[in-house]
Amino acid sequence: MRLTTKGRFAVTAMIDLALREGDGPVTLSGISERQQISLSYLEQLFGKLRRYGLVVSVRGPGGGYRLARRASELTVADVVAAVDEPLDATQCEGKQNCQEEHRCMTHDLWANLSRHMYEFLQSVTLESLVLQQRARIAAQASRKEVSVQRISLPSLPA
């Protein structure tokens, strides 16, 4: 399995969308700016995500995209599959014709790895990634607040 930029960017964009979902529809231009992903690339990805039923588009002023389901119901495996990323570590794409139309000696190893990767990505919800991001953002804000307080403390006379 090779997770390409297509899968990585799709997951990143979906996290960004889920983080801002409470503010109404999220524009692709906003995601593009925040995540440094080409707008045209996001348009391609979101076309696939929409066709797969993971996002819905909202037209008109104030339009953009929303999650089609709750973040707790969407997994990383769903997102990766939606953008046509194969979760297959075998050289033969699971066809068992790896070596001159025969199954290679390591086919079962790579097939099992593919299965484990899929199971792992299926176990990670978009909601869990959003919660991790929020915790990270809160920790960063807390560290900044502490450093600002240290700077603004009055110096004590010697």
N, C-alpha and C positions, 0 to 999 in steps of 0.2 A: 504494500500500500504506500502510495505517495500522496500525502496531503499537499496539494499545490496551493498557490496563492488564491485560486478561486474559492476553495473551501475555507481557507483561513480568513479571507476578506468577507465571505458570506457570514461566518460566525461572528466576526468582529462587528459587522454592520447590524446584525440581529441583536447583539448585546447593546449596542448604542441605541437602537430603536426601543428595546425593552426598558432601558434606563429612563427614557424620556416619554414613555407611553402615557403617563399621567398628565402630560402637558398638551395632549391632543396629537393630531397627525404629525409625523416627523418627515421633514423634507430630505430628499436624497442629497441636495446641495449642502444641507447642514451636516449630514453624516460624512459627506465628502470632505468638508472643511475640517471637522473634528478628527477624523480618522486618517486623513491624508490618502484617500482612495479616489481614483479618477471617477468623475461623475458618470462618464459614459460606461465605465466598467460596472459601476453600481446599478445603472439602468439595466444592463444585461442580467446581472445577478438577481435584481428584484423582479424582473420579468419571469425568471424561473421560479423564484420563491413564491410569487403570486400564483403562477400556474399550478404549483405543487400544493397550494392552499395554506401556506404558512403566514402570508401577509395579505392584507387587503389595501387597495388604493382608495384614497378619498380625493375626489376631484374638486376643483374650484378654489376660490381664495381660502387660504388657511388649510389647503389640502396637503396631502403627503401620504405616508403609509402608517398602518397600524398592524399589530400582530393579529392574525386571524383566530388565534386561540390564546388561552392564558400561557404565560411563560413557563408555568409549572408543567404544562402539557407538551411543550416543545423540547426536543432533545437535539444535541449536537449532531447525532446521526441523521436526524430528519433534515437538518439544514444542509449537511454535506451531501446527502442523497439528492436533495432538491436541485443542487447546482451540478449534478452529474459527476460527482467525485466518486470513483469506485473505491470501495473499502475491500480491496483484494490484494494480498501480498504475494500471491502466486504469480509465477511468470506466465502461466497459461490462461489467466483470467478464470480459473476454476474449471477449465475444460478437460483437464487431465491429459493433455497432449503436449506436455512440456518438452519432451525429448524425442524428436523424430516420431511424433504421433503417439508416444507412450508416456505414461506417467513417470516423472522423475523420482529419484530416491527421497528427495526432501519435500515432495508435494504435501504430504500430511502435516509436516512442520509448518509450512507457510499457510496452509489452509486453516490450521488451528490458530495461528497468529491472527489471521484475518478475522476469524470468529471472535477471538478475545478483544480485538480492537473494536469491532462493531458493538459487542456487549458493553464495553467500557463507554464508548461514545453514546450509546443508547441510555446509559445510566446517568449521564450528565445532562441536567435540564438547563434551559436558558435561565430559569429563575435562580438556580444555584450560582450561575456565573454572574448574574446581576447582583446577587447578595455579596459575592466576593468583591466585585467592583466597588459597591457602596461601602463595604468595610475598609477597603484600601483607600478610598477617597476620604473617609472619615479619619483614618489614621494619619494620612498626610496633612489634613487640616489641623488635627490635634498637634502634630509635630510643629507646624508653622506657628500655631498659637503659642506654644511653649517657647519657641525661639524668639518670638516678638516680645513676650513677657520678660525674658532674660535681658533683652536689649533695653527695655524701657524701665528696668528697675533703677531706682536712684542709687548713686554710689554713696557708700558709707564713709564718713570721715575716718581718717587713720588715727 
